[in-house]
Amino acid sequence: MIASFDKANALFAQAEQEFADAQQVDDQGDKFDLASVFLAVSLFFAGIAALFEVCRIRIAMLAAGLFVAFRMLGCDVAGSDRAR
């Protein structure tokens, strides 16, 4: 009976470790999703800038697109904070 408890404890520890690993992978996937949203928004601003005929509005839209793109670069997409 004690052997069963030891085996259960070992399996529980293994399950906790695998769950923690899965959470890290899930967090990294969320970061990639956020990066793709930033990229889409920056491309939207760059594309909409071409529709305006006033140069100041074009520059403002391009600046907004660049701001969002550079903000995306600040995201930790690669997951460098992993403990491996």
Jmol script that loads the backbone (N, CA, C; Angstrom):
load data "model"
ATOM      1  N   MET A   1       0.813  -1.184   0.000  1.00  0.00           N
ATOM      2  CA  MET A   1       0.000   0.000   0.000  1.00  0.00           C
ATOM      3  C   MET A   1       0.869   1.266   0.000  1.00  0.00           C
ATOM      4  N   ILE A   2       1.971   1.208   0.722  1.00  0.00           N
ATOM      5  CA  ILE A   2       2.882   2.355   0.742  1.00  0.00           C
ATOM      6  C   ILE A   2       3.531   2.542  -0.630  1.00  0.00           C
ATOM      7  N   ALA A   3       3.778   1.429  -1.318  1.00  0.00           N
ATOM      8  CA  ALA A   3       4.358   1.521  -2.657  1.00  0.00           C
ATOM      9  C   ALA A   3       3.395   2.247  -3.597  1.00  0.00           C
ATOM     10  N   SER A   4       2.114   2.031  -3.424  1.00  0.00           N
ATOM     11  CA  SER A   4       1.115   2.718  -4.258  1.00  0.00           C
ATOM     12  C   SER A   4       1.138   4.221  -4.002  1.00  0.00           C
ATOM     13  N   PHE A   5       1.281   4.612  -2.723  1.00  0.00           N
ATOM     14  CA  PHE A   5       1.360   6.036  -2.401  1.00  0.00           C
ATOM     15  C   PHE A   5       2.621   6.667  -2.976  1.00  0.00           C
ATOM     16  N   ASP A   6       3.732   5.926  -2.901  1.00  0.00           N
ATOM     17  CA  ASP A   6       4.974   6.452  -3.470  1.00  0.00           C
ATOM     18  C   ASP A   6       4.846   6.635  -4.983  1.00  0.00           C
ATOM     19  N   LYS A   7       4.236   5.646  -5.630  1.00  0.00           N
ATOM     20  CA  LYS A   7       4.045   5.758  -7.082  1.00  0.00           C
ATOM     21  C   LYS A   7       3.100   6.915  -7.405  1.00  0.00           C
ATOM     22  N   ALA A   8       2.042   7.075  -6.610  1.00  0.00           N
ATOM     23  CA  ALA A   8       1.095   8.174  -6.837  1.00  0.00           C
ATOM     24  C   ALA A   8       1.775   9.521  -6.637  1.00  0.00           C
ATOM     25  N   ASN A   9       2.606   9.629  -5.607  1.00  0.00           N
ATOM     26  CA  ASN A   9       3.322  10.889  -5.371  1.00  0.00           C
ATOM     27  C   ASN A   9       4.293  11.193  -6.506  1.00  0.00           C
ATOM     28  N   ALA A  10       4.971  10.166  -7.021  1.00  0.00           N
ATOM     29  CA  ALA A  10       5.906  10.367  -8.130  1.00  0.00           C
ATOM     30  C   ALA A  10       5.146  10.807  -9.385  1.00  0.00           C
ATOM     31  N   LEU A  11       4.014  10.178  -9.656  1.00  0.00           N
ATOM     32  CA  LEU A  11       3.219  10.564 -10.821  1.00  0.00           C
ATOM     33  C   LEU A  11       2.636  11.965 -10.662  1.00  0.00           C
ATOM     34  N   PHE A  12       2.259  12.315  -9.441  1.00  0.00           N
ATOM     35  CA  PHE A  12       1.734  13.661  -9.189  1.00  0.00           C
ATOM     36  C   PHE A  12       2.811  14.715  -9.412  1.00  0.00           C
ATOM     37  N   ALA A  13       4.022  14.445  -8.957  1.00  0.00           N
ATOM     38  CA  ALA A  13       5.131  15.386  -9.172  1.00  0.00           C
ATOM     39  C   ALA A  13       5.435  15.525 -10.659  1.00  0.00           C
ATOM     40  N   GLN A  14       5.392  14.404 -11.375  1.00  0.00           N
ATOM     41  CA  GLN A  14       5.628  14.449 -12.821  1.00  0.00           C
ATOM     42  C   GLN A  14       4.529  15.261 -13.516  1.00  0.00           C
ATOM     43  N   ALA A  15       3.294  15.073 -13.092  1.00  0.00           N
ATOM     44  CA  ALA A  15       2.184  15.815 -13.687  1.00  0.00           C
ATOM     45  C   ALA A  15       2.317  17.306 -13.413  1.00  0.00           C
ATOM     46  N   GLU A  16       2.733  17.681 -12.210  1.00  0.00           N
ATOM     47  CA  GLU A  16       2.928  19.104 -11.903  1.00  0.00           C
ATOM     48  C   GLU A  16       4.010  19.712 -12.774  1.00  0.00           C
ATOM     49  N   GLN A  17       5.111  18.968 -12.997  1.00  0.00           N
ATOM     50  CA  GLN A  17       6.201  19.483 -13.841  1.00  0.00           C
ATOM     51  C   GLN A  17       5.743  19.645 -15.284  1.00  0.00           C
ATOM     52  N   GLU A  18       5.024  18.666 -15.786  1.00  0.00           N
ATOM     53  CA  GLU A  18       4.543  18.766 -17.163  1.00  0.00           C
ATOM     54  C   GLU A  18       3.517  19.883 -17.313  1.00  0.00           C
ATOM     55  N   PHE A  19       2.707  20.104 -16.295  1.00  0.00           N
ATOM     56  CA  PHE A  19       1.746  21.203 -16.336  1.00  0.00           C
ATOM     57  C   PHE A  19       2.464  22.549 -16.349  1.00  0.00           C
ATOM     58  N   ALA A  20       3.526  22.677 -15.558  1.00  0.00           N
ATOM     59  CA  ALA A  20       4.303  23.923 -15.543  1.00  0.00           C
ATOM     60  C   ALA A  20       4.958  24.165 -16.905  1.00  0.00           C
ATOM     61  N   ASP A  21       5.466  23.096 -17.520  1.00  0.00           N
ATOM     62  CA  ASP A  21       6.051  23.232 -18.857  1.00  0.00           C
ATOM     63  C   ASP A  21       4.999  23.656 -19.879  1.00  0.00           C
ATOM     64  N   ALA A  22       3.812  23.085 -19.767  1.00  0.00           N
ATOM     65  CA  ALA A  22       2.733  23.438 -20.695  1.00  0.00           C
ATOM     66  C   ALA A  22       2.312  24.893 -20.508  1.00  0.00           C
ATOM     67  N   GLN A  23       2.317  25.379 -19.279  1.00  0.00           N
ATOM     68  CA  GLN A  23       1.969  26.782 -19.045  1.00  0.00           C
ATOM     69  C   GLN A  23       2.995  27.711 -19.683  1.00  0.00           C
ATOM     70  N   GLN A  24       4.279  27.347 -19.632  1.00  0.00           N
ATOM     71  CA  GLN A  24       5.307  28.169 -20.265  1.00  0.00           C
ATOM     72  C   GLN A  24       5.096  28.224 -21.777  1.00  0.00           C
ATOM     73  N   VAL A  25       4.782  27.090 -22.380  1.00  0.00           N
ATOM     74  CA  VAL A  25       4.546  27.051 -23.817  1.00  0.00           C
ATOM     75  C   VAL A  25       3.300  27.867 -24.169  1.00  0.00           C
ATOM     76  N   ASP A  26       2.265  27.779 -23.339  1.00  0.00           N
ATOM     77  CA  ASP A  26       1.049  28.554 -23.562  1.00  0.00           C
ATOM     78  C   ASP A  26       1.327  30.053 -23.471  1.00  0.00           C
ATOM     79  N   ASP A  27       2.131  30.454 -22.499  1.00  0.00           N
ATOM     80  CA  ASP A  27       2.491  31.867 -22.365  1.00  0.00           C
ATOM     81  C   ASP A  27       3.259  32.353 -23.590  1.00  0.00           C
ATOM     82  N   GLN A  28       4.149  31.523 -24.102  1.00  0.00           N
ATOM     83  CA  GLN A  28       4.902  31.910 -25.290  1.00  0.00           C
ATOM     84  C   GLN A  28       3.965  32.047 -26.497  1.00  0.00           C
ATOM     85  N   GLY A  29       2.991  31.165 -26.615  1.00  0.00           N
ATOM     86  CA  GLY A  29       2.007  31.273 -27.695  1.00  0.00           C
ATOM     87  C   GLY A  29       1.195  32.552 -27.592  1.00  0.00           C
ATOM     88  N   ASP A  30       0.842  32.936 -26.366  1.00  0.00           N
ATOM     89  CA  ASP A  30       0.116  34.193 -26.170  1.00  0.00           C
ATOM     90  C   ASP A  30       0.953  35.391 -26.606  1.00  0.00           C
ATOM     91  N   LYS A  31       2.258  35.322 -26.353  1.00  0.00           N
ATOM     92  CA  LYS A  31       3.138  36.421 -26.763  1.00  0.00           C
ATOM     93  C   LYS A  31       3.226  36.511 -28.283  1.00  0.00           C
ATOM     94  N   PHE A  32       3.257  35.365 -28.959  1.00  0.00           N
ATOM     95  CA  PHE A  32       3.261  35.385 -30.421  1.00  0.00           C
ATOM     96  C   PHE A  32       1.959  35.956 -30.957  1.00  0.00           C
ATOM     97  N   ASP A  33       0.834  35.622 -30.336  1.00  0.00           N
ATOM     98  CA  ASP A  33      -0.447  36.193 -30.756  1.00  0.00           C
ATOM     99  C   ASP A  33      -0.446  37.715 -30.601  1.00  0.00           C
ATOM    100  N   LEU A  34       0.081  38.187 -29.484  1.00  0.00           N
ATOM    101  CA  LEU A  34       0.150  39.625 -29.260  1.00  0.00           C
ATOM    102  C   LEU A  34       1.052  40.297 -30.294  1.00  0.00           C
ATOM    103  N   ALA A  35       2.149  39.661 -30.628  1.00  0.00           N
ATOM    104  CA  ALA A  35       3.053  40.225 -31.632  1.00  0.00           C
ATOM    105  C   ALA A  35       2.372  40.297 -33.000  1.00  0.00           C
ATOM    106  N   SER A  36       1.574  39.288 -33.342  1.00  0.00           N
ATOM    107  CA  SER A  36       0.890  39.332 -34.637  1.00  0.00           C
ATOM    108  C   SER A  36      -0.182  40.422 -34.666  1.00  0.00           C
ATOM    109  N   VAL A  37      -0.808  40.694 -33.526  1.00  0.00           N
ATOM    110  CA  VAL A  37      -1.777  41.793 -33.462  1.00  0.00           C
ATOM    111  C   VAL A  37      -1.068  43.128 -33.636  1.00  0.00           C
ATOM    112  N   PHE A  38       0.073  43.302 -32.974  1.00  0.00           N
ATOM    113  CA  PHE A  38       0.850  44.538 -33.139  1.00  0.00           C
ATOM    114  C   PHE A  38       1.262  44.720 -34.595  1.00  0.00           C
ATOM    115  N   LEU A  39       1.691  43.648 -35.233  1.00  0.00           N
ATOM    116  CA  LEU A  39       2.103  43.734 -36.628  1.00  0.00           C
ATOM    117  C   LEU A  39       0.919  44.115 -37.520  1.00  0.00           C
ATOM    118  N   ALA A  40      -0.230  43.520 -37.279  1.00  0.00           N
ATOM    119  CA  ALA A  40      -1.415  43.833 -38.089  1.00  0.00           C
ATOM    120  C   ALA A  40      -1.831  45.290 -37.917  1.00  0.00           C
ATOM    121  N   VAL A  41      -1.780  45.792 -36.694  1.00  0.00           N
ATOM    122  CA  VAL A  41      -2.165  47.192 -36.452  1.00  0.00           C
ATOM    123  C   VAL A  41      -1.169  48.140 -37.110  1.00  0.00           C
ATOM    124  N   SER A  42       0.122  47.822 -37.012  1.00  0.00           N
ATOM    125  CA  SER A  42       1.105  48.715 -37.636  1.00  0.00           C
ATOM    126  C   SER A  42       0.967  48.700 -39.160  1.00  0.00           C
ATOM    127  N   LEU A  43       0.690  47.552 -39.739  1.00  0.00           N
ATOM    128  CA  LEU A  43       0.473  47.493 -41.187  1.00  0.00           C
ATOM    129  C   LEU A  43      -0.818  48.210 -41.587  1.00  0.00           C
ATOM    130  N   PHE A  44      -1.827  48.163 -40.721  1.00  0.00           N
ATOM    131  CA  PHE A  44      -3.061  48.896 -40.989  1.00  0.00           C
ATOM    132  C   PHE A  44      -2.783  50.397 -41.062  1.00  0.00           C
ATOM    133  N   PHE A  45      -2.041  50.906 -40.075  1.00  0.00           N
ATOM    134  CA  PHE A  45      -1.726  52.334 -40.087  1.00  0.00           C
ATOM    135  C   PHE A  45      -0.897  52.714 -41.311  1.00  0.00           C
ATOM    136  N   ALA A  46       0.052  51.870 -41.685  1.00  0.00           N
ATOM    137  CA  ALA A  46       0.862  52.165 -42.862  1.00  0.00           C
ATOM    138  C   ALA A  46       0.015  52.126 -44.134  1.00  0.00           C
ATOM    139  N   GLY A  47      -0.921  51.197 -44.203  1.00  0.00           N
ATOM    140  CA  GLY A  47      -1.769  51.097 -45.386  1.00  0.00           C
ATOM    141  C   GLY A  47      -2.783  52.226 -45.482  1.00  0.00           C
ATOM    142  N   ILE A  48      -3.342  52.621 -44.355  1.00  0.00           N
ATOM    143  CA  ILE A  48      -4.348  53.691 -44.359  1.00  0.00           C
ATOM    144  C   ILE A  48      -3.689  55.042 -44.649  1.00  0.00           C
ATOM    145  N   ALA A  49      -2.402  55.145 -44.362  1.00  0.00           N
ATOM    146  CA  ALA A  49      -1.696  56.406 -44.616  1.00  0.00           C
ATOM    147  C   ALA A  49      -1.686  56.745 -46.102  1.00  0.00           C
ATOM    148  N   ALA A  50      -1.683  55.728 -46.938  1.00  0.00           N
ATOM    149  CA  ALA A  50      -1.637  55.972 -48.386  1.00  0.00           C
ATOM    150  C   ALA A  50      -2.945  56.568 -48.910  1.00  0.00           C
ATOM    151  N   LEU A  51      -4.017  56.452 -48.150  1.00  0.00           N
ATOM    152  CA  LEU A  51      -5.315  56.949 -48.614  1.00  0.00           C
ATOM    153  C   LEU A  51      -5.503  58.446 -48.402  1.00  0.00           C
ATOM    154  N   PHE A  52      -4.714  59.025 -47.512  1.00  0.00           N
ATOM    155  CA  PHE A  52      -4.867  60.448 -47.205  1.00  0.00           C
ATOM    156  C   PHE A  52      -4.044  61.284 -48.170  1.00  0.00           C
ATOM    157  N   GLU A  53      -4.591  62.420 -48.541  1.00  0.00           N
ATOM    158  CA  GLU A  53      -3.876  63.299 -49.451  1.00  0.00           C
ATOM    159  C   GLU A  53      -3.116  64.396 -48.722  1.00  0.00           C
ATOM    160  N   VAL A  54      -3.479  64.639 -47.467  1.00  0.00           N
ATOM    161  CA  VAL A  54      -2.781  65.649 -46.670  1.00  0.00           C
ATOM    162  C   VAL A  54      -1.513  65.009 -46.109  1.00  0.00           C
ATOM    163  N   CYS A  55      -0.395  65.663 -46.376  1.00  0.00           N
ATOM    164  CA  CYS A  55       0.901  65.087 -46.006  1.00  0.00           C
ATOM    165  C   CYS A  55       1.045  64.914 -44.491  1.00  0.00           C
ATOM    166  N   ARG A  56       0.524  65.842 -43.717  1.00  0.00           N
ATOM    167  CA  ARG A  56       0.654  65.743 -42.259  1.00  0.00           C
ATOM    168  C   ARG A  56      -0.086  64.530 -41.712  1.00  0.00           C
ATOM    169  N   ILE A  57      -1.246  64.257 -42.273  1.00  0.00           N
ATOM    170  CA  ILE A  57      -1.998  63.081 -41.812  1.00  0.00           C
ATOM    171  C   ILE A  57      -1.268  61.804 -42.212  1.00  0.00           C
ATOM    172  N   ARG A  58      -0.700  61.787 -43.417  1.00  0.00           N
ATOM    173  CA  ARG A  58       0.086  60.632 -43.854  1.00  0.00           C
ATOM    174  C   ARG A  58       1.251  60.370 -42.914  1.00  0.00           C
ATOM    175  N   ILE A  59       1.962  61.446 -42.595  1.00  0.00           N
ATOM    176  CA  ILE A  59       3.114  61.298 -41.705  1.00  0.00           C
ATOM    177  C   ILE A  59       2.671  60.831 -40.319  1.00  0.00           C
ATOM    178  N   ALA A  60       1.549  61.368 -39.848  1.00  0.00           N
ATOM    179  CA  ALA A  60       1.040  60.956 -38.538  1.00  0.00           C
ATOM    180  C   ALA A  60       0.663  59.480 -38.545  1.00  0.00           C
ATOM    181  N   MET A  61       0.025  59.010 -39.599  1.00  0.00           N
ATOM    182  CA  MET A  61      -0.357  57.598 -39.677  1.00  0.00           C
ATOM    183  C   MET A  61       0.874  56.693 -39.772  1.00  0.00           C
ATOM    184  N   LEU A  62       1.847  57.115 -40.574  1.00  0.00           N
ATOM    185  CA  LEU A  62       3.080  56.331 -40.661  1.00  0.00           C
ATOM    186  C   LEU A  62       3.820  56.311 -39.328  1.00  0.00           C
ATOM    187  N   ALA A  63       3.806  57.457 -38.625  1.00  0.00           N
ATOM    188  CA  ALA A  63       4.450  57.507 -37.311  1.00  0.00           C
ATOM    189  C   ALA A  63       3.735  56.589 -36.323  1.00  0.00           C
ATOM    190  N   ALA A  64       2.405  56.562 -36.391  1.00  0.00           N
ATOM    191  CA  ALA A  64       1.651  55.666 -35.515  1.00  0.00           C
ATOM    192  C   ALA A  64       1.970  54.209 -35.833  1.00  0.00           C
ATOM    193  N   GLY A  65       2.067  53.887 -37.106  1.00  0.00           N
ATOM    194  CA  GLY A  65       2.438  52.528 -37.506  1.00  0.00           C
ATOM    195  C   GLY A  65       3.823  52.142 -37.043  1.00  0.00           C
ATOM    196  N   LEU A  66       4.754  53.075 -37.168  1.00  0.00           N
ATOM    197  CA  LEU A  66       6.116  52.804 -36.692  1.00  0.00           C
ATOM    198  C   LEU A  66       6.164  52.663 -35.173  1.00  0.00           C
ATOM    199  N   PHE A  67       5.381  53.481 -34.487  1.00  0.00           N
ATOM    200  CA  PHE A  67       5.342  53.387 -33.029  1.00  0.00           C
ATOM    201  C   PHE A  67       4.845  52.005 -32.591  1.00  0.00           C
ATOM    202  N   VAL A  68       3.787  51.538 -33.226  1.00  0.00           N
ATOM    203  CA  VAL A  68       3.251  50.223 -32.869  1.00  0.00           C
ATOM    204  C   VAL A  68       4.252  49.129 -33.226  1.00  0.00           C
ATOM    205  N   ALA A  69       4.928  49.261 -34.381  1.00  0.00           N
ATOM    206  CA  ALA A  69       5.914  48.256 -34.779  1.00  0.00           C
ATOM    207  C   ALA A  69       7.084  48.219 -33.803  1.00  0.00           C
ATOM    208  N   PHE A  70       7.558  49.382 -33.385  1.00  0.00           N
ATOM    209  CA  PHE A  70       8.661  49.397 -32.424  1.00  0.00           C
ATOM    210  C   PHE A  70       8.211  48.927 -31.052  1.00  0.00           C
ATOM    211  N   ARG A  71       6.959  49.161 -30.731  1.00  0.00           N
ATOM    212  CA  ARG A  71       6.412  48.652 -29.466  1.00  0.00           C
ATOM    213  C   ARG A  71       6.399  47.128 -29.486  1.00  0.00           C
ATOM    214  N   MET A  72       6.141  46.574 -30.671  1.00  0.00           N
ATOM    215  CA  MET A  72       6.148  45.128 -30.821  1.00  0.00           C
ATOM    216  C   MET A  72       7.542  44.573 -30.556  1.00  0.00           C
ATOM    217  N   LEU A  73       8.557  45.299 -30.958  1.00  0.00           N
ATOM    218  CA  LEU A  73       9.922  44.835 -30.740  1.00  0.00           C
ATOM    219  C   LEU A  73      10.270  44.755 -29.258  1.00  0.00           C
ATOM    220  N   GLY A  74       9.568  45.541 -28.440  1.00  0.00           N
ATOM    221  CA  GLY A  74       9.805  45.518 -27.011  1.00  0.00           C
ATOM    222  C   GLY A  74       9.168  44.327 -26.313  1.00  0.00           C
ATOM    223  N   CYS A  75       8.291  43.608 -27.020  1.00  0.00           N
ATOM    224  CA  CYS A  75       7.659  42.428 -26.417  1.00  0.00           C
ATOM    225  C   CYS A  75       8.669  41.297 -26.342  1.00  0.00           C
ATOM    226  N   ASP A  76       8.546  40.496 -25.315  1.00  0.00           N
ATOM    227  CA  ASP A  76       9.440  39.362 -25.139  1.00  0.00           C
ATOM    228  C   ASP A  76       8.813  38.148 -25.819  1.00  0.00           C
ATOM    229  N   VAL A  77       8.896  38.123 -27.149  1.00  0.00           N
ATOM    230  CA  VAL A  77       8.240  37.070 -27.906  1.00  0.00           C
ATOM    231  C   VAL A  77       9.001  35.752 -27.803  1.00  0.00           C
ATOM    232  N   ALA A  78      10.304  35.806 -27.767  1.00  0.00           N
ATOM    233  CA  ALA A  78      11.107  34.592 -27.770  1.00  0.00           C
ATOM    234  C   ALA A  78      11.092  33.871 -26.435  1.00  0.00           C
ATOM    235  N   GLY A  79      10.609  34.527 -25.402  1.00  0.00           N
ATOM    236  CA  GLY A  79      10.542  33.879 -24.101  1.00  0.00           C
ATOM    237  C   GLY A  79      11.914  33.744 -23.447  1.00  0.00           C
ATOM    238  N   SER A  80      12.694  34.799 -23.484  1.00  0.00           N
ATOM    239  CA  SER A  80      14.049  34.743 -22.934  1.00  0.00           C
ATOM    240  C   SER A  80      14.063  34.617 -21.411  1.00  0.00           C
ATOM    241  N   ASP A  81      12.890  34.755 -20.772  1.00  0.00           N
ATOM    242  CA  ASP A  81      12.850  34.638 -19.332  1.00  0.00           C
ATOM    243  C   ASP A  81      12.635  33.195 -18.886  1.00  0.00           C
ATOM    244  N   ARG A  82      12.714  32.258 -19.811  1.00  0.00           N
ATOM    245  CA  ARG A  82      12.570  30.852 -19.435  1.00  0.00           C
ATOM    246  C   ARG A  82      13.795  30.396 -18.666  1.00  0.00           C
ATOM    247  N   ALA A  83      13.604  29.458 -17.819  1.00  0.00           N
ATOM    248  CA  ALA A  83      14.684  28.998 -16.926  1.00  0.00           C
ATOM    249  C   ALA A  83      15.429  27.802 -17.495  1.00  0.00           C
ATOM    250  N   ARG A  84      15.564  27.704 -18.790  1.00  0.00           N
ATOM    251  CA  ARG A  84      16.287  26.564 -19.377  1.00  0.00           C
ATOM    252  C   ARG A  84      17.669  26.936 -19.749  1.00  0.00           C
TER     253      ARG A  84
END
end "model"
wireframe off; spacefill off
backbone 0.3
color backbone group
